[in-house]
Amino acid sequence: MLVKLINFLNGKPKFNIDSIHLYTAAQARALKKRYIKNNNIWPIYLHVPLKNSGITYKLNKSLLVRNYSNLPLTTKLKESITSPGISSNTKEMQNFYTWFSGFTDAEGSFYIAISKTCSFRFQINLHKDDLNVLYYIQRSLGFGEVRLYDNYASFTITRLKDIAQLVDIFKKYPLQGSKWLNYQDFASAFDIYIGSKDKANTSLFYKKKRDEILRLKNNMNRLRLDYALPEDKFISITPYWLLGFIEGEGCFSINKHNNYRLDFSLCQSSTNFELMKSIKLYLENLPGVLGQENNYKNALGISEVRSNNPNHQSTTRIETTRIPFITDILIPFLDSLTWQSKKKLDFQDWKIILKLKEEGHHLSEQGRELIDLILSQTNNNRLSTSSNDVVVDREQLLVKVNELLNGPSNFEIRNDRKFVISLNKYYHSSRLNVRVILVDEKGNTLHCFDSLADCAKFLKVDASTISKRKSKGIPFIFENKTVYIKNDKIGE
């Protein structure tokens, strides 16, 4: 093997410590088959002992030397060997367990298989581009297996002692949605099975308990008919649980055909309606910037979408497009947390487009071209399996963004109005952003706003309240004065 390695060093590509990655022996065999099938050059691999390395891998795991363009990035050797691991007593580990609970509510699955014996399996399947997330979970837990397939990667726990640890983790850091019901049946069946293995006549005891385990199995996943949570099950939303859930199910989208409108949404089966209501209330009651109370009641809408397919369940969706809520509450909250998946890139690009819009660049040809270029690389367009033909260097893209943001704004204030330089006219982005003014009882203008949302933010009330009081002529008390909201017709 040493001779082969020396020959490789003298050839191309040259050996580089940054291109060494950890794989299990099973993963190495699977990768080798794939390389042979695709007529690719099989990377050199070394079997090396990792004893006393401070990581969770056992001895004689395979190290593959390969080029970044061939496979998704995984755990680097130099990082793994130097990493001391995470203590279960640290805040970081507690955050992980909470995040893991939320991520499992979004992406995890519990399975039971019954034959002459009984097996238990916990699994998370993701697109292969999120392989690093699965290695993060494996490394943090200290057990489980990660496997890479053609277009997806899988994290699996099957060993009984590892299942026992998993059950204990979710007892301390419980799931919050209807998946908690599957966990409960899974954990109950596991306790029964483990109890049968402690008996003197194991096979006879297992036969007696087999029907009980089978009953639990047949009430899980798609076979479940009753999704009602028990009355004593309290839904508790916490920051890192919600981040894990958002990394699994959240969507940061831009409506290109509606003035590049920003939209944040979460979608779940209608069996999780109570959970979605709890998430909505949690987000709407988060403290604002600098800790002040917010007034964003009903900032997120909640709706149920029924499927035309009778075999499919209806879905519950919560979403918001309200810029004041997004800028004052949602973005600061998500920025305060440590992300793990590639969805962080979607969130970052979402924020970039918001900044470009705030400076009016979405109304210029240069700005629109840049935003469209960003959108060509977001969400599913970002995946390595995407059919998207547009390939953009992200570093160069960010350079262009910074150049535009550091330059002059496309907005300027003229006559106390927002003026679009590139269009040479006053700003009116949509019907919802019709300019409004705050007037006193004599009709004197006190303040001007470019939208109902801006007015609502100023008065610290919900935009729907502004709309209602404006249409019905209901006054506000502002600075001990009676004031009214009126449409501003000047400049139209």
MILONU-371601 format. One line per field, with one value per residue (C-alpha): residue number from 1; x, y, z. Coordinates in pm, 1 decimal. Example, Ala and Ser with C-alpha at 12.3 -4.5 7.8 and 13.67 -1.06 7.14 Angstrom:
<rs>
n c(1  2)
xx c(1230.0  1367.0)
yy c(-450.0  -106.0)
zz c(780.0  714.0)
</rs>
This chain:
<rs>
n c(1  2  3  4  5  6  7  8  9  10  11  12  13  14  15  16  17  18  19  20  21  22  23  24  25  26  27  28  29  30  31  32  33  34  35  36  37  38  39  40  41  42  43  44  45  46  47  48  49  50  51  52  53  54  55  56  57  58  59  60  61  62  63  64  65  66  67  68  69  70  71  72  73  74  75  76  77  78  79  80  81  82  83  84  85  86  87  88  89  90  91  92  93  94  95  96  97  98  99  100  101  102  103  104  105  106  107  108  109  110  111  112  113  114  115  116  117  118  119  120  121  122  123  124  125  126  127  128  129  130  131  132  133  134  135  136  137  138  139  140  141  142  143  144  145  146  147  148  149  150  151  152  153  154  155  156  157  158  159  160  161  162  163  164  165  166  167  168  169  170  171  172  173  174  175  176  177  178  179  180  181  182  183  184  185  186  187  188  189  190  191  192  193  194  195  196  197  198  199  200  201  202  203  204  205  206  207  208  209  210  211  212  213  214  215  216  217  218  219  220  221  222  223  224  225  226  227  228  229  230  231  232  233  234  235  236  237  238  239  240  241  242  243  244  245  246  247  248  249  250  251  252  253  254  255  256  257  258  259  260  261  262  263  264  265  266  267  268  269  270  271  272  273  274  275  276  277  278  279  280  281  282  283  284  285  286  287  288  289  290  291  292  293  294  295  296  297  298  299  300  301  302  303  304  305  306  307  308  309  310  311  312  313  314  315  316  317  318  319  320  321  322  323  324  325  326  327  328  329  330  331  332  333  334  335  336  337  338  339  340  341  342  343  344  345  346  347  348  349  350  351  352  353  354  355  356  357  358  359  360  361  362  363  364  365  366  367  368  369  370  371  372  373  374  375  376  377  378  379  380  381  382  383  384  385  386  387  388  389  390  391  392  393  394  395  396  397  398  399  400  401  402  403  404  405  406  407  408  409  410  411  412  413  414  415  416  417  418  419  420  421  422  423  424  425  426  427  428  429  430  431  432  433  434  435  436  437  438  439  440  441  442  443  444  445  446  447  448  449  450  451  452  453  454  455  456  457  458  459  460  461  462  463  464  465  466  467  468  469  470  471  472  473  474  475  476  477  478  479  480  481  482  483  484  485  486  487  488  489  490  491  492)
xx c(0.0  292.0  424.2  82.1  54.3  397.3  299.8  -18.7  177.3  383.5  74.6  -233.4  -429.8  -176.2  -248.8  -389.5  -482.9  -798.8  -925.2  -913.5  -1252.9  -1386.3  -1607.5  -1703.7  -1591.0  -1946.6  -1964.0  -1624.8  -1744.7  -2061.8  -1862.8  -1620.9  -1906.7  -2042.8  -1706.7  -1659.2  -2015.2  -1963.0  -1619.0  -1455.4  -1107.8  -1133.3  -970.8  -689.3  -803.0  -606.1  -704.4  -563.6  -619.0  -784.9  -725.9  -693.7  -808.0  -1082.0  -1357.2  -1634.2  -1505.7  -1369.8  -1043.9  -973.6  -1223.5  -1162.3  -1009.1  -1086.2  -870.7  -1084.6  -1157.0  -1422.7  -1607.3  -1687.8  -1859.8  -2027.2  -1804.1  -1783.5  -1594.5  -1231.4  -963.2  -767.5  -1084.7  -1202.0  -872.3  -827.6  -1190.0  -1219.0  -1589.9  -1881.8  -1949.2  -2307.2  -2303.3  -2236.3  -2490.0  -2378.2  -2481.1  -2814.9  -2877.2  -2791.0  -3038.8  -3313.3  -3226.3  -3218.2  -3567.6  -3702.6  -3518.4  -3660.6  -4013.6  -3950.6  -3740.9  -3710.0  -3891.8  -3940.9  -3981.7  -4040.5  -3988.6  -4127.6  -4040.1  -3892.3  -3739.4  -3796.9  -3582.2  -3605.3  -3484.0  -3465.7  -3386.7  -3335.7  -3309.3  -3183.4  -3058.7  -2694.6  -2590.5  -2685.4  -2454.0  -2268.6  -2583.9  -2604.3  -2237.2  -2299.9  -2581.4  -2370.1  -2070.9  -2280.5  -2474.2  -2168.1  -2356.0  -2553.5  -2447.0  -2435.0  -2471.1  -2447.0  -2661.9  -2707.0  -2904.6  -2964.5  -2790.9  -2926.8  -2858.4  -2972.8  -2977.7  -3046.7  -2830.0  -3037.4  -2803.7  -2810.7  -3190.5  -3203.3  -2997.0  -3217.9  -3532.5  -3379.9  -3282.8  -3637.7  -3769.6  -3562.0  -3595.7  -3942.8  -4083.3  -4365.5  -4583.4  -4781.8  -4452.8  -4435.5  -4715.6  -4499.4  -4212.6  -4435.2  -4542.7  -4185.8  -4051.1  -4325.5  -4259.0  -3886.9  -3940.2  -4153.7  -3894.6  -3604.5  -3806.5  -3856.3  -3479.9  -3431.1  -3654.5  -3521.5  -3739.6  -3691.7  -3856.4  -4172.8  -4200.2  -4145.6  -4424.8  -4661.9  -4558.7  -4528.8  -4895.9  -4865.9  -4563.6  -4741.8  -5041.6  -4814.5  -4637.0  -4968.4  -5064.0  -4756.3  -4681.1  -4932.7  -5130.5  -5217.7  -5581.5  -5594.1  -5351.6  -5497.6  -5238.7  -5335.0  -5452.4  -5139.1  -4909.9  -4792.2  -4645.2  -4332.7  -4160.9  -3801.8  -3548.8  -3331.0  -3623.4  -3778.9  -3450.9  -3423.4  -3782.6  -3727.3  -3409.9  -3620.2  -3948.4  -3900.5  -3907.0  -3755.2  -3896.7  -3914.9  -4213.4  -4042.1  -4371.5  -4501.2  -4235.7  -3988.4  -4204.1  -4038.8  -4225.1  -4141.7  -4352.3  -4378.2  -4597.6  -4706.3  -4972.9  -5299.6  -5241.5  -4997.4  -5246.3  -5205.7  -4828.6  -4848.6  -5075.0  -4822.3  -4535.7  -4739.3  -4809.7  -4448.4  -4310.9  -4568.6  -4478.7  -4102.4  -3947.7  -3860.4  -3521.8  -3347.0  -3601.4  -3898.1  -4248.0  -4385.2  -4732.9  -4737.3  -5047.9  -5160.3  -4835.7  -4839.1  -5133.8  -5245.4  -5441.3  -5542.6  -5502.1  -5708.5  -5563.7  -5754.7  -5609.9  -5825.5  -5518.1  -5331.1  -5386.2  -5460.7  -5181.2  -5153.5  -4941.7  -4823.5  -4656.2  -4575.8  -4487.0  -4492.8  -4163.5  -4176.1  -4226.1  -3953.8  -3699.7  -3786.8  -3860.7  -3790.0  -3445.2  -3291.8  -3428.7  -3284.7  -2956.7  -2907.7  -2894.9  -2632.9  -2749.5  -2639.5  -2789.8  -2756.9  -3088.3  -2876.8  -2764.6  -3128.1  -3185.8  -2874.8  -2974.8  -3326.7  -3177.9  -2956.5  -3257.7  -3434.7  -3137.5  -3137.0  -3508.8  -3465.7  -3230.0  -3467.8  -3234.1  -3516.0  -3650.5  -3333.3  -3222.9  -2886.8  -3051.6  -3311.9  -3043.3  -2848.3  -3155.5  -3252.1  -2899.3  -2932.7  -3270.5  -3118.9  -2908.0  -3158.0  -3369.8  -3389.9  -3180.9  -2893.7  -2893.2  -2617.5  -2888.1  -3075.0  -3120.9  -3043.9  -2791.9  -2691.3  -2377.2  -2267.2  -1953.3  -2094.5  -1791.8  -1811.0  -2185.0  -2138.5  -1875.5  -2131.6  -2393.6  -2158.2  -2058.9  -2422.8  -2512.6  -2205.7  -2293.3  -2566.9  -2925.2  -3186.5  -3413.5  -3391.4  -3628.5  -3792.4  -4064.1  -4079.5  -4151.4  -3953.5  -3839.1  -3709.5  -3406.8  -3397.6  -3769.5  -3773.4  -4096.4  -4230.8  -4239.9  -4560.5  -4474.9  -4828.2  -5184.4  -5086.6  -4811.1  -5029.0  -4892.6  -5078.4  -5048.8  -5111.9  -5319.9  -5451.5  -5811.9  -5753.6  -5621.7  -5258.9  -5015.3  -4799.3  -4621.8  -4604.5  -4568.0  -4504.2  -4723.6  -4972.1  -4697.8  -4465.1  -4745.5  -4828.1  -4464.3  -4449.9  -4765.1  -4671.5  -4995.5  -5089.1  -5125.5  -5481.8  -5566.8  -5434.7  -5638.8  -5958.2  -5931.4  -5839.3  -6139.9  -6383.7  -6232.6  -6156.8  -5894.1  -5580.6  -5444.5  -5087.5  -4871.1  -5188.3  -5347.2  -5636.8  -5503.2  -5641.1  -5498.1  -5570.4  -5471.1  -5221.9  -5312.5  -5022.4  -4784.6  -5007.8)
yy c(0.0  233.9  190.7  266.2  577.1  703.6  648.3  844.0  1129.7  1153.2  1172.0  1393.6  1493.7  1523.7  1389.4  1658.4  1633.0  1833.8  1558.3  1281.8  1179.4  920.2  636.4  306.0  -12.8  -76.9  271.3  220.7  -97.5  77.3  369.8  138.6  -35.0  300.2  415.4  93.9  113.6  470.7  393.6  638.3  597.7  424.3  647.4  500.4  399.0  318.8  117.3  299.6  263.6  561.5  453.7  738.7  983.8  1127.9  1046.7  790.1  575.7  231.9  81.5  10.0  239.2  322.4  648.3  745.5  985.9  1153.1  1478.9  1717.0  1715.5  1344.9  1314.3  1540.0  1690.0  1479.1  1489.9  1579.0  1365.6  1650.5  1799.3  1465.5  1372.5  1706.7  1735.6  1660.9  1572.9  1737.0  1680.8  1583.3  1845.0  2141.4  2391.3  2299.4  1937.1  2036.9  2256.5  1962.5  1729.2  1992.5  2060.8  1684.7  1649.9  1920.2  1777.6  1433.8  1576.3  1697.8  1419.6  1117.7  783.6  491.5  134.1  -211.0  -537.7  -864.4  -1220.5  -1492.8  -1209.3  -835.5  -550.1  -176.9  98.7  475.8  650.2  992.7  1015.6  1333.5  1443.7  1344.7  1711.5  1716.7  1428.2  1654.2  1694.4  1318.2  1300.8  1584.3  1380.6  1063.8  1244.1  1420.3  1109.7  882.8  601.7  516.4  458.5  692.9  547.9  718.5  604.1  738.9  1053.5  1039.4  967.0  785.6  790.9  468.3  330.2  -44.0  -183.6  -249.4  -67.2  236.0  221.2  222.2  542.9  699.4  620.2  786.2  1096.4  1149.9  1099.0  1395.6  1597.6  1496.6  1522.4  1775.5  1670.8  1364.9  1178.9  1166.5  905.9  684.1  725.5  623.2  299.9  238.1  284.0  66.9  -215.5  -187.2  -211.8  -523.2  -684.3  -606.8  -750.2  -1073.4  -1111.4  -1105.0  -1407.2  -1758.4  -1899.3  -1614.0  -1771.9  -1870.2  -1530.0  -1351.4  -1554.0  -1439.7  -1078.0  -1086.4  -1001.7  -703.6  -573.4  -639.9  -437.7  -143.6  -177.8  -179.9  150.6  337.4  558.9  528.2  261.9  506.6  619.7  834.3  1127.5  1306.1  1386.4  1298.3  1582.3  1561.2  1605.0  1965.8  2110.2  2304.0  2506.1  2612.7  2797.7  2502.2  2263.6  2513.3  2561.1  2184.2  2171.9  2464.5  2306.1  2003.0  2159.6  2534.9  2717.7  3057.3  3157.2  3458.9  3528.6  3665.1  3753.9  3952.4  4220.1  3962.9  3915.1  3731.4  3436.2  3215.1  2903.7  2572.0  2290.9  1972.1  1706.3  1824.9  1568.8  1827.9  2114.0  2175.6  2180.8  2433.8  2658.4  2641.5  2735.3  3028.4  3159.3  3108.8  3309.1  3586.2  3628.0  3636.0  3954.5  4221.1  4375.7  4478.4  4274.4  4506.5  4362.8  4320.3  4370.2  4105.6  3911.8  3722.2  3809.7  3451.4  3308.0  2949.6  2752.6  2398.5  2264.7  1960.3  1711.7  1604.5  1257.3  1064.5  864.3  1177.5  1370.2  1740.1  1973.4  2264.6  2562.8  2864.5  3149.4  3516.8  3780.7  4073.9  4256.0  4431.7  4096.4  3936.7  4210.2  4278.2  3926.8  3634.0  3723.4  3829.3  3509.8  3278.2  3470.9  3405.0  3026.5  2790.1  2618.7  2274.4  2211.8  2365.6  2542.4  2808.4  2912.2  2959.4  3172.7  3380.4  3439.1  3527.7  3797.2  3923.2  3973.1  4156.3  4394.5  4452.6  4531.4  4769.0  4972.8  4957.3  4751.9  4517.0  4809.2  4846.8  4626.5  4551.3  4461.0  4234.9  4048.4  3989.9  3875.5  3638.3  3498.0  3436.5  3266.2  3035.2  2885.0  2867.1  2583.3  2286.9  2471.9  2442.8  2061.5  1874.4  1660.0  1962.7  1989.9  2360.8  2457.2  2782.2  2738.1  3037.2  3086.6  3183.4  3387.4  3596.6  3631.3  3768.6  4012.1  4151.5  4174.9  4366.2  4602.1  4688.8  4722.5  4936.0  5165.6  5428.6  5332.6  5326.4  5516.4  5875.7  6101.5  6381.5  6599.7  6362.1  6079.2  5774.8  5822.4  5545.9  5679.7  5410.7  5457.8  5835.5  5822.9  5792.2  5448.3  5242.2  4872.3  4731.0  4794.8  4684.1  4943.5  5245.2  5545.2  5647.7  5944.6  6007.3  6323.3  6505.7  6615.5  6932.1  6734.9  6831.5  6564.9  6432.2  6140.8  5979.3  5608.2  5412.6  5121.9  5000.9  4776.6  5072.8  5259.5  4953.9  4919.9  5285.9  5262.5  4915.1  4750.8  4487.6  4591.1  4455.8  4703.4  4990.8  4876.3  4839.5  5173.1  5356.1  5219.1  5287.5  5615.8  5487.3  5707.0  5617.3  5790.6  5884.9  6098.9  6200.2  6319.7  6180.6  6083.9  5919.1  5708.5  5844.5  5753.5  5998.5  6097.8  6338.6  6238.7  5966.2)
zz c(0.0  72.5  -282.2  -428.3  -215.6  -328.8  -691.3  -632.9  -478.3  -793.9  -1012.4  -1035.9  -841.2  -563.0  -218.1  10.4  379.1  305.2  75.9  338.5  471.8  712.5  596.4  752.0  581.5  455.6  308.3  143.6  -28.1  -149.4  -282.7  -458.5  -641.9  -749.3  -882.7  -1079.4  -1213.8  -1331.0  -1477.5  -1240.8  -1098.4  -763.0  -497.4  -293.0  52.3  365.3  669.1  970.0  1345.1  1504.8  1863.2  2114.6  1849.2  2065.0  1816.0  1809.4  1519.4  1601.8  1476.7  1111.8  947.8  583.6  472.3  115.1  -80.0  -342.2  -519.7  -385.4  -717.1  -695.0  -358.8  -101.2  164.7  480.8  808.5  753.1  911.7  1061.1  1217.2  1357.1  1516.0  1688.0  1799.5  2174.5  2146.7  2324.7  2692.8  2774.5  3050.8  2824.4  2698.9  2348.5  2400.1  2552.0  2249.0  2025.0  2194.6  2171.7  1806.6  1739.6  1887.0  1654.4  1354.2  1433.1  1452.1  1097.9  941.4  1173.5  1154.4  1392.9  1263.5  1413.8  1223.0  1358.5  1255.4  1475.2  1667.2  1680.9  1548.9  1600.8  1370.5  1389.8  1063.0  906.9  527.9  362.3  24.1  -19.4  -12.3  357.5  443.9  687.2  898.2  946.0  1043.2  1289.4  1447.1  1455.7  1602.9  1868.1  1972.7  1963.6  1789.4  1478.0  1117.8  819.0  470.5  133.9  -158.2  -510.7  -435.8  -62.4  265.5  568.1  941.7  1108.6  1462.2  1502.1  1781.7  2091.7  2330.4  2100.6  2072.4  2453.2  2461.1  2194.9  2392.8  2699.8  2501.4  2379.1  2731.3  2845.7  2524.5  2402.4  2053.5  2024.5  1729.6  1632.8  1580.7  1959.4  1938.1  1716.9  1960.5  2251.6  2078.7  1964.2  2319.2  2472.2  2226.8  2293.8  2671.5  2621.8  2396.1  2628.3  2916.7  2721.9  2677.0  3052.5  3105.2  3153.7  2876.5  2630.6  2325.9  2516.4  2682.2  2347.9  2184.6  2455.5  2414.7  2035.9  1980.9  2213.4  2021.8  1692.5  1810.9  1887.5  1552.6  1364.5  1523.7  1399.0  1101.5  815.1  1001.3  1278.0  1284.1  1598.2  1607.7  1907.8  2171.1  2528.4  2751.0  2967.6  2665.7  2680.5  2358.2  2450.5  2177.5  2250.0  2030.3  1931.4  1894.4  1653.1  1464.3  1415.5  1294.0  1056.3  917.9  837.4  720.1  683.5  351.0  268.4  -67.3  -295.5  -520.4  -829.0  -995.8  -698.8  -661.8  -520.1  -212.2  77.2  223.9  522.6  571.0  752.5  624.9  800.1  781.4  934.5  1208.5  1346.4  1354.0  1727.6  1691.0  1408.5  1616.9  1900.5  1666.1  1530.7  1882.1  1986.7  1694.0  1731.9  2098.0  2062.9  2202.7  1949.6  1883.4  2208.7  2403.4  2374.4  2352.3  2004.4  1864.4  1595.0  1680.7  1369.2  1190.8  1065.6  881.7  932.0  675.5  591.5  239.5  149.5  -97.1  -406.9  -356.3  -104.9  -2.3  102.2  422.3  417.2  523.4  763.4  663.9  860.1  676.6  685.3  428.1  669.7  638.8  981.7  1154.9  941.5  1012.6  1378.8  1504.5  1273.8  1138.1  1474.4  1632.0  1365.0  1353.2  1726.0  1672.5  1528.2  1209.0  1089.2  744.3  398.3  462.3  630.4  280.8  174.4  484.0  410.5  47.6  163.6  387.8  105.4  -120.8  162.0  193.7  -181.2  -169.0  123.9  -93.9  -390.4  -609.0  -707.0  -909.7  -1118.4  -1406.0  -1242.9  -914.5  -1075.6  -1267.6  -947.5  -754.1  -1035.9  -1026.8  -651.0  -701.3  -961.7  -681.7  -393.1  -247.7  -489.9  -747.7  -501.0  -505.7  -687.0  -851.7  -987.5  -1362.7  -1330.6  -1598.5  -1428.6  -1219.8  -1014.3  -808.3  -469.1  -364.6  -680.5  -633.0  -281.6  -410.5  -657.9  -382.1  -152.8  -432.6  -495.7  -126.5  -53.0  -340.9  -358.2  -277.4  -552.3  -311.8  -206.0  -13.8  -212.7  -62.7  233.5  -12.4  -118.1  -476.3  -708.7  -896.6  -1166.1  -1246.0  -1194.0  -994.3  -641.9  -485.2  -483.4  -484.7  -462.9  -349.3  1.2  9.9  -73.1  110.7  428.9  662.9  1030.1  1086.9  1391.0  1448.1  1243.2  946.9  995.2  871.6  1154.8  986.4  640.0  566.4  246.5  353.5  611.2  748.3  810.4  985.7  1196.2  1295.2  1398.2  1610.6  1740.6  1633.6  1378.8  1012.6  1009.7  1288.6  1076.8  778.5  983.3  1162.1  842.4  653.5  941.6  1057.2  1406.4  1580.6  1777.2  2083.4  1998.1  2228.0  2414.3  2089.1  1887.4  1544.7  1231.9  948.8  601.7  246.3  100.5  -255.2  -307.0  -586.0  -730.6)
</rs>
